[in-house]
Amino acid sequence: MLPSCCEIVAALESDSPLDFEHPQVVERDAGPVEWRRIAGILATIVFGVALFDQIVKTAIIAWIGPDRPFQRWELAGRLVAFEYVENTGAAFGVFAGRVWLLSVLAVVVALAFLVLFWRDLPRSTLLRTSVGLVLGGAIGNLLDRVRLGYVVDFMAVGVWPKFNIADSAITIGLALLVFSAFQDSPPRENTS
């Protein structure tokens, strides 16, 4: 049974995934009710990122996709633009054309990521947010690979490779994960 919109909002308000200054601390051995709440929040983040990514990509395809008269719309000259690109590889074009290998690899890495951090999810809102962003981004790009045979990239910034919402979510999630690791590490004692 899916939660109602009010239940999702209430869950997010009670444990805001963006409240970095006051993360909720929960005992490591969270009970079944707590795990259901945590899984619900994580699923909301994952589903929200993947859905937003797919909606934006659909709009980009309709606007500047392969059947349109132009595939680039500049915002700030050549520096910042929307540019439609069909990416058949991973980051920086690695493994180009190997859709199923990249799809299987994405699933394995996403599951490993979830298993690796599962036990720590109850104690850190920041960790839940970062894991949700990474998994949501991975699913967004995986949906493209399975559905289209390539990933739709559309953001062009300077000399950087083109990217999309899913790539941004993965990058932000990994940055938050690193930040979370530094936040959670105990302070070192001065031995001098």
C-alpha positions as CSV (number, residue, x, y, z in Angstrom):
1,M,0.0,0.0,0.0
2,L,1.5,3.4,-1.0
3,P,1.5,6.2,1.5
4,S,-0.6,9.2,0.8
5,C,0.9,12.6,-0.1
6,C,0.1,13.8,3.5
7,E,2.0,10.9,5.0
8,I,5.0,11.5,2.8
9,V,5.0,15.2,3.7
10,A,4.6,14.4,7.4
11,A,7.5,11.9,7.2
12,L,9.7,14.4,5.4
13,E,8.8,17.2,7.9
14,S,9.6,15.0,10.8
15,D,13.0,14.1,9.5
16,S,13.9,16.6,6.8
17,P,16.5,15.2,4.5
18,L,17.9,18.7,3.9
19,D,18.4,19.6,7.6
20,F,22.1,19.5,7.7
21,E,22.5,21.4,11.0
22,H,20.2,19.2,13.1
23,P,20.5,15.7,11.8
24,Q,18.2,13.2,13.6
25,V,20.2,10.6,15.5
26,V,18.5,7.2,15.9
27,E,19.8,4.2,17.8
28,R,21.7,1.8,15.5
29,D,19.3,-1.0,16.2
30,A,16.3,0.7,14.8
31,G,13.0,-1.2,15.3
32,P,10.8,-2.4,12.4
33,V,8.7,0.8,12.5
34,E,11.8,3.0,12.3
35,W,13.2,0.9,9.4
36,R,9.9,1.3,7.5
37,R,10.0,5.1,8.0
38,I,13.7,5.2,6.9
39,A,13.0,3.0,3.9
40,G,10.0,5.2,3.0
41,I,12.0,8.4,3.1
42,L,14.8,6.7,1.1
43,A,12.4,5.4,-1.5
44,T,10.8,8.9,-1.7
45,I,14.2,10.5,-2.5
46,V,15.2,7.7,-5.0
47,F,11.8,7.8,-6.8
48,G,11.7,11.6,-6.7
49,V,15.1,12.0,-8.3
50,A,14.5,9.3,-10.9
51,L,11.1,10.7,-11.8
52,F,12.3,14.3,-12.0
53,D,15.3,13.2,-14.2
54,Q,13.0,11.3,-16.6
55,I,10.5,14.2,-16.8
56,V,13.2,16.7,-17.6
57,K,14.8,14.4,-20.2
58,T,11.4,13.9,-21.9
59,A,11.0,17.6,-22.1
60,I,14.5,18.1,-23.5
61,I,13.9,15.4,-26.2
62,A,10.7,17.2,-27.2
63,W,12.4,20.6,-27.2
64,I,15.9,20.0,-28.7
65,G,15.9,16.2,-29.4
66,P,17.1,14.4,-32.5
67,D,14.0,15.2,-34.5
68,R,14.2,18.9,-33.8
69,P,15.8,21.5,-36.2
70,F,18.4,22.4,-33.5
71,Q,20.0,20.4,-30.7
72,R,21.6,23.3,-28.8
73,W,20.2,26.4,-27.0
74,E,22.8,28.7,-25.5
75,L,22.1,30.5,-22.2
76,A,25.5,32.3,-21.8
77,G,27.2,32.0,-25.2
78,R,29.3,28.9,-25.6
79,L,29.9,28.8,-21.8
80,V,26.5,27.5,-20.6
81,A,23.9,25.8,-22.9
82,F,21.3,23.1,-23.2
83,E,22.6,20.6,-25.8
84,Y,21.0,17.3,-26.6
85,V,23.6,14.4,-26.6
86,E,23.0,10.7,-26.8
87,N,25.7,9.2,-24.5
88,T,26.2,5.5,-25.3
89,G,29.1,5.1,-22.7
90,A,29.7,5.8,-19.1
91,A,31.4,8.9,-17.7
92,F,33.7,10.5,-20.3
93,G,32.6,7.9,-22.9
94,V,34.1,4.9,-21.3
95,F,32.6,1.6,-22.5
96,A,30.7,3.3,-25.3
97,G,28.1,1.1,-27.0
98,R,28.1,-1.5,-24.2
99,V,24.6,-0.8,-23.0
100,W,23.9,-4.1,-21.2
101,L,27.3,-4.2,-19.5
102,L,26.8,-0.7,-18.2
103,S,23.2,-1.5,-17.1
104,V,24.3,-4.6,-15.2
105,L,27.2,-2.7,-13.7
106,A,24.9,0.1,-12.6
107,V,22.6,-2.3,-10.8
108,V,25.5,-4.1,-9.1
109,V,27.1,-0.9,-7.9
110,A,23.7,0.5,-6.7
111,L,23.0,-2.6,-4.7
112,A,26.5,-2.7,-3.3
113,F,26.1,1.0,-2.3
114,L,22.9,0.3,-0.5
115,V,24.2,-2.8,1.3
116,L,27.4,-1.0,2.3
117,F,25.5,1.8,4.0
118,W,22.3,0.1,5.1
119,R,23.3,-0.4,8.8
120,D,24.2,3.3,9.1
121,L,21.1,4.7,7.6
122,P,19.1,5.0,10.8
123,R,21.6,7.3,12.4
124,S,22.2,10.0,9.8
125,T,19.7,12.1,7.8
126,L,22.6,13.3,5.6
127,L,23.6,9.7,4.8
128,R,20.1,8.8,3.9
129,T,19.9,11.8,1.6
130,S,23.2,11.1,-0.1
131,V,22.4,7.4,-0.6
132,G,19.0,8.4,-2.0
133,L,20.5,10.9,-4.5
134,V,23.1,8.4,-5.7
135,L,20.5,5.6,-6.1
136,G,18.0,7.9,-7.7
137,G,20.5,9.1,-10.2
138,A,21.7,5.6,-11.0
139,I,18.1,4.5,-11.6
140,G,17.4,7.6,-13.8
141,N,20.4,6.8,-16.1
142,L,19.6,3.0,-16.0
143,L,16.0,3.7,-17.2
144,D,17.5,5.6,-20.2
145,R,19.9,2.8,-21.1
146,V,17.2,0.1,-20.9
147,R,14.5,2.2,-22.6
148,L,16.6,4.1,-25.2
149,G,20.0,2.3,-25.5
150,Y,21.8,5.4,-24.4
151,V,21.7,8.1,-21.7
152,V,20.3,11.5,-22.6
153,D,22.7,14.3,-21.6
154,F,21.7,17.9,-22.0
155,M,23.6,20.3,-19.8
156,A,26.7,21.9,-21.4
157,V,29.0,23.9,-19.2
158,G,32.3,25.0,-20.7
159,V,34.7,22.2,-21.6
160,W,33.1,19.7,-19.2
161,P,31.4,16.7,-20.7
162,K,27.7,17.0,-21.1
163,F,25.6,15.8,-18.1
164,N,22.0,15.5,-16.9
165,I,19.9,15.6,-13.7
166,A,20.8,12.0,-12.8
167,D,24.5,12.7,-13.1
168,S,24.1,15.8,-10.9
169,A,22.3,13.8,-8.3
170,I,25.0,11.2,-8.2
171,T,27.7,13.8,-7.9
172,I,25.9,15.8,-5.2
173,G,25.1,12.5,-3.4
174,L,28.8,11.4,-3.4
175,A,29.9,14.9,-2.2
176,L,27.4,14.7,0.7
177,L,28.6,11.2,1.4
178,V,32.2,12.4,1.8
179,F,30.9,15.3,3.9
180,S,28.9,12.9,6.0
181,A,32.0,10.7,6.6
182,F,33.9,13.7,7.9
183,Q,30.9,14.8,10.1
184,D,30.6,11.3,11.6
185,S,34.3,10.7,12.3
186,P,35.2,11.1,16.0
187,P,37.6,14.0,16.8
188,R,41.2,13.1,17.0
189,E,42.9,13.5,20.3
190,N,46.1,15.5,20.3
191,T,49.0,13.2,21.4
192,S,51.7,15.8,21.5
